[in-house]
Amino acid sequence: MCLIPSYAQKLKSDTITGKVHQIQEVKITGERKKVSLKSTAPLQIIKLEEIEQKGITDLSDALRRFSGVNVKDYGGAGGMKTVSVRSLGANHTAIAYDGIVMNNCQTGQIDLSSLTIDNVESISLAVGDNNDIFTPARNLASAASLSINTTRPDFGNKKDLLSFQTKAGSFGYVNSNLRYSHKFSEKAAFSTLMDCMRADNLYTFTLVNINLVTRERRYNNSIWNGRWESNLYLRPNSHTQWDTKTYWYVNSRYLPGAVILYNSDSKEHMKEKNFFTQTHYKTYWDNNLSLQLNGKYNWAMSHFSDYGGEYPDGSVQNVYFQRELYGSAALLYTPTHDVAFDYSADYSFTNMNYNSIYNVNPYRHSILQALTAKYDNSRIKATASMLGSIYVNGAKDGESSANQKHLSPSLSLSWKPLQDANFYLRASYKDIFRVATFTENYFDRMGSRDLKPEKTKQYNLGVTYQSTAEGNKPTLSLSIDGYHNTVNDKIVAMPYNMFFWTMVNLGKVNIWGLDVNAHSDMPLSDKCKILADGNYTYQYAVDETDPAISYYKNQIPYTPRNSGGASLTLENPIVNVSFHGTGVSKRYRTSENKAEYRLDGYIECGLALYKKFKVGKTGIYLRGDLINMFDKQYEIVKNYPMPGRNGKITVKIDL
Amino acid sequence: MKTKDLLKICTVALAFPFFVTACDNSENDDTTPVTPVSTGLYILNSGNQSSSIEGTLSYLDYKTSTMSHKLFSTANGRSLGMTAESAVVYGSKMYILVTKSNTIEVVDKKTCKSIKQIQPTAAQGSMPRHSIVYGGKVYITMFDGYVSRIDTTSLSIDATIKVGPNPEDAILSNKYMYVANSDGNNWKNGYVNGQSVSKINLSTFTEEKKIAVGLNPGYFCADSNGDIFVLARGNYGTVTSKVQKIDKNDKVTDFADGTMFTSKDNTIYIINAPYKSTNNTYISYNATTGAKISDNFVATKVDYPCGISIDPVSGKIFITSYNLISGKASYNTNGYVNEYTSDGTLIKKYETGVGPIGLTFVTNLQ
């Protein structure tokens, strides 16, 4: 199952030299493992070959294979998708793209539908502490972080690589991309990817209006998007890695809106553009010191429009622009084999403006500093860190929100009690918060300047286990984590009357949960094996805002008590087959857990067939997906029906 | 896309009223004057779009003092739809206006069985808000700037005229229909194109003129002299909400501060619960002189007033309210209505559905 060591991996190997902090990183890319065994806080990883093996179709599907995750999906290729981890809310999940956190100062959320899975080498989800301490401070500033690492070219003994991939599927879906990579020398390489997608998304769904059952269609739902990404990989010497990325993305989508009974007329449209360039530089010296520098410039535009006679001049047009300049430096000191210290300092400047008389041109300086210590020997691993955050808010043309200053500690520990068994116990604690987004602070007359940060606390206790691989015996890896989280001063919109709403800090959530991940490889013969994967999540997440209100201790909206997923794959010389399913138990669409507000649980299953082969020197990859194969009608968000049975065919050619 | 959601909330918010005046059909000219007896009260619960809660219909039976819920969906096996706004009783039928679903449900007044669901075409305006009844027709304000007329025999829209932007409530006075042009969706520009009341001649069904009033007019009530009162709701900031009087000569004068009101005979009952205020007042006034009658027209205030109305026959006062969550209005849970005697003594509190904004009295003639 070992891949040919890629260019990137070779470079990483060059930079190891026995340093504790980097061994972890290499293991991630070097071995195929479901659970990160030695991780002090829960870390789940899905790698490229698993995307194939598990029949994963897009990023939101990938995330549903993680435990502890709630993906909010508004349905179809153009439907917004956000991820909330362990009931904390989507705004508490940071998303790092090739190591640098993507920041949306306007909404605080990254829409996963804007990212493609075709460019992904690995996806990992860290809950609480990040195990890689040599990282920008911002990467520590969230309750959970999702890392998306893109594919790096694997040149072998070639100088140029060209690949073309196209996917076609139901509801007018076509997605094509072209990737070209060139190696200038052992010290420099370049790659570029162009990707475009379109879909009509006119899927049908069953609308149940009490006793009136009708078959309806999602109108006004088409989308197209395009992205262009270029990477420059430099290796000035064996101690140094310097990668730079430039990214351009544009998308245009019609929004069908929520299904409203008797009225399927929607004229909403959203257009988004995003440009960023980021650079990552890492080097180490012989005096046990390593330095990391990161920088990013980000620009984004979003334009929402809706048309109708009820609006002045027949339409509403909301156009937002945001910009960010970001820089980070991290210094790692490893005085001995098992001790490491890191100091990271980040600065960012963000601003936003939009086309409203309420626009005050808000901006924010963020200064984050983290001091982390790590101890790691063969049996015990411990990390302690302190993050200091300073947010200085201003508004060029009006009143700004208050500045914020906080210290956020975190601690985590992993212990291997038995010398000979791959069995670990772990415990972690993290105290972190999020500041209000610009939307929450400034959006028209709804924004509130005086919002306090939304605070979270996380406690985790877990075990991990992996059986030793012996010949053709089945292997098992397992992780079980129990956790307790709290969210305080939750930021929510509340009405003065039905016309006029404002954002307030109101809300307290108490969360108890359990995450389980299991994976087994079962070799049948030399060429055949079965891979089995499962994840399960239990979440007791209740509202404890006000004992006097009817929903005190009710489960928070859109949070199932039980959820999980499983996949079973048969790898064989003819064609590999993967059968997979994800499911959740009942949820409620409002704070109040009344039967009338219930969304029923569902199980959605899919089937993937895939094969890789060569014709001459050309590598060919074929894949067929049957998604929602039992045509289950379900909703993740009320009144946003998901597509029924649909299919997708993928052809990839590597030259 | 969170912004979009917020925007949605705003749009929805704009599409909601926060109370309704009593729909007194005593001016129906097709009935002979006999002693009316009120038998009960329909409460229209608007629901809440941001929580995907559809509108429902509740009924308070005076005889048994019981509230029954979800009458429309029970009778018809389907939901009323999103954002149930207001209802009016005319003859044996009730017309329920559902703004977001863009429907007018014509139901039997007693059974709530749907007789017809009217879906206006684009040319007939969309998003029905409020209505009056007169001369065998129901006149409906449409939020995109129109008034449409339903013929009660054919139960279809037979004429449509244009009024100001985002019309809200309407009232009948001296054979004229008055419509509040709120321009509510244009709050970013200070509701500048509203600030008027359209005066519509019902014999020709044409707008005769626009009467200039305060900012963001929303609701009406009338006194026994034929003067009407309009609520200019302001901008929830620098311009506060006030009640203005429009006399028979269409002359407009400021009457009192207030955020919701209702009337009976020659008394105006005004609740003033301004944004961010903790001291709400419930004051009644003499409609002609403007003199205060009572500083507290009810003995027990509600938590967070949502609507007020007075039974035109019995004089009982009804005030609907949200429940509170840590001092804020809980917009996605059931509210309640307090029933008071005409002198303001609390009789009973009843649970309602979510967002009890519409109160429609059922009066039977004996």
Chai-1 contact restraints between the chains, C-beta under 6 A:
chainA,res_idxA,chainB,res_idxB,connection_type,confidence,min_distance_angstrom,max_distance_angstrom,comment,restraint_id
A,M80,B,M1,contact,1.0,0.0,6.0,A-B,restraint_1
A,T107,B,K2,contact,1.0,0.0,6.0,A-B,restraint_2
A,T107,B,T3,contact,1.0,0.0,6.0,A-B,restraint_3
A,Q109,B,K2,contact,1.0,0.0,6.0,A-B,restraint_4
A,D111,B,M1,contact,1.0,0.0,6.0,A-B,restraint_5
A,N209,B,R78,contact,1.0,0.0,6.0,A-B,restraint_6
A,N209,B,S79,contact,1.0,0.0,6.0,A-B,restraint_7
A,I210,B,S73,contact,1.0,0.0,6.0,A-B,restraint_8
A,I210,B,G77,contact,1.0,0.0,6.0,A-B,restraint_9
A,I210,B,R78,contact,1.0,0.0,6.0,A-B,restraint_10
A,I210,B,S79,contact,1.0,0.0,6.0,A-B,restraint_11
A,N211,B,G77,contact,1.0,0.0,6.0,A-B,restraint_12
A,L212,B,R78,contact,1.0,0.0,6.0,A-B,restraint_13
A,I260,B,M82,contact,1.0,0.0,6.0,A-B,restraint_14
A,I260,B,K100,contact,1.0,0.0,6.0,A-B,restraint_15
A,I260,B,S101,contact,1.0,0.0,6.0,A-B,restraint_16
A,L261,B,S79,contact,1.0,0.0,6.0,A-B,restraint_17
A,L261,B,G81,contact,1.0,0.0,6.0,A-B,restraint_18
A,L261,B,S101,contact,1.0,0.0,6.0,A-B,restraint_19
A,Y262,B,G81,contact,1.0,0.0,6.0,A-B,restraint_20
A,Y262,B,S101,contact,1.0,0.0,6.0,A-B,restraint_21
A,Y262,B,T103,contact,1.0,0.0,6.0,A-B,restraint_22
A,N263,B,S101,contact,1.0,0.0,6.0,A-B,restraint_23
A,N263,B,N102,contact,1.0,0.0,6.0,A-B,restraint_24
A,F304,B,K4,contact,1.0,0.0,6.0,A-B,restraint_25
A,G309,B,D144,contact,1.0,0.0,6.0,A-B,restraint_26
A,G309,B,G145,contact,1.0,0.0,6.0,A-B,restraint_27
A,E310,B,M127,contact,1.0,0.0,6.0,A-B,restraint_28
A,E310,B,F143,contact,1.0,0.0,6.0,A-B,restraint_29
A,E310,B,D144,contact,1.0,0.0,6.0,A-B,restraint_30
A,E310,B,N185,contact,1.0,0.0,6.0,A-B,restraint_31
A,Y311,B,N185,contact,1.0,0.0,6.0,A-B,restraint_32
A,P312,B,N186,contact,1.0,0.0,6.0,A-B,restraint_33
A,S356,B,K188,contact,1.0,0.0,6.0,A-B,restraint_34
A,I357,B,K188,contact,1.0,0.0,6.0,A-B,restraint_35
A,T439,B,K2,contact,1.0,0.0,6.0,A-B,restraint_36
A,T439,B,T3,contact,1.0,0.0,6.0,A-B,restraint_37
A,F443,B,L6,contact,1.0,0.0,6.0,A-B,restraint_38
A,M446,B,L6,contact,1.0,0.0,6.0,A-B,restraint_39
A,A493,B,I9,contact,1.0,0.0,6.0,A-B,restraint_40
A,M494,B,K328,contact,1.0,0.0,6.0,A-B,restraint_41
A,P495,B,A329,contact,1.0,0.0,6.0,A-B,restraint_42
A,P495,B,Y331,contact,1.0,0.0,6.0,A-B,restraint_43
A,Y496,B,Y275,contact,1.0,0.0,6.0,A-B,restraint_44
A,N497,B,F18,contact,1.0,0.0,6.0,A-B,restraint_45
A,M498,B,A13,contact,1.0,0.0,6.0,A-B,restraint_46
A,M498,B,F16,contact,1.0,0.0,6.0,A-B,restraint_47
A,M498,B,F18,contact,1.0,0.0,6.0,A-B,restraint_48
A,F499,B,A13,contact,1.0,0.0,6.0,A-B,restraint_49
A,F499,B,L14,contact,1.0,0.0,6.0,A-B,restraint_50
A,F500,B,Y236,contact,1.0,0.0,6.0,A-B,restraint_51
A,W501,B,I9,contact,1.0,0.0,6.0,A-B,restraint_52
A,W501,B,A13,contact,1.0,0.0,6.0,A-B,restraint_53
A,L506,B,S326,contact,1.0,0.0,6.0,A-B,restraint_54
A,D546,B,I325,contact,1.0,0.0,6.0,A-B,restraint_55
A,D546,B,S326,contact,1.0,0.0,6.0,A-B,restraint_56
A,I549,B,I325,contact,1.0,0.0,6.0,A-B,restraint_57
A,S550,B,T333,contact,1.0,0.0,6.0,A-B,restraint_58
A,R589,B,S52,contact,1.0,0.0,6.0,A-B,restraint_59
A,T590,B,S51,contact,1.0,0.0,6.0,A-B,restraint_60
A,T590,B,N332,contact,1.0,0.0,6.0,A-B,restraint_61
A,E592,B,T333,contact,1.0,0.0,6.0,A-B,restraint_62
A,K638,B,S52,contact,1.0,0.0,6.0,A-B,restraint_63
A,N639,B,S52,contact,1.0,0.0,6.0,A-B,restraint_64
